[in-house]
Amino acid sequence: MGDCQQFTGHLRDVCEGRADMPLAKINRYRAKWGLDPLAEKPVGVTVVRKVVLYDAGETHVPAAPRTGVKRHGCCGKGKRKPAVEEESRPLRHYPESKAKGGAGTELKALLGRIGIKPDPNCLCNARARTMDERGPDWCQEYSELIVDWLEEEATRRKLPFIRAAGKTILWLAIRRARKAKP
């Protein structure tokens, strides 16, 4: 993977085939960068995101491990902060919420007000349901993962995305869900 030395962070993972995305998508990026496509993912590739099963049979999707340094989400500048590794994050149990609505429903409503509605090819409804079931505490704990979901969907729809705006709208949805809770 000597041709990937020019990249760092997630782009390097994509270039080397280690990113958690389909091989076809990785090869599209490699073609865009003028590199030969990969025949298959390298052996021994670690999956960036995985599902952990608890004793009660509940699932938990941890945020992707961060490598390198963390910078401002809006401009990529600013003070360098050491990244948080996935293993250092404590695993917690979040009880399922039986209430109708929640942070996912609120987020969907807020996005709908600006004209962004679920379409048949997106995971929006399923992810909103997951957020509702897990509750606002889970959403707050895994806000980076949820903002990653928003960014992924914006990229798929070819919409501009500002990470700080995504975080802000998520926090507003969480606050509204907590306020609406009986």
Secondary structure, 3 states (H helix, E strand, C coil): CHHHCCCCHHHHHHHHCCCCCCHHHHHHHHHHCCCCCCCCCCCCCCCCCCCEECCCCCEECCCCCCCCEECCCCCCCCCCEECCCHHHCCCCCCCCCCCCCCHHHHHHHHHHHCCCCCCCCCCHHHHHHHHHHHCHHHHHHCHHHHHHHHHHHHHHCCCCCCHHHHHHHHHHHHHHHHHHCC
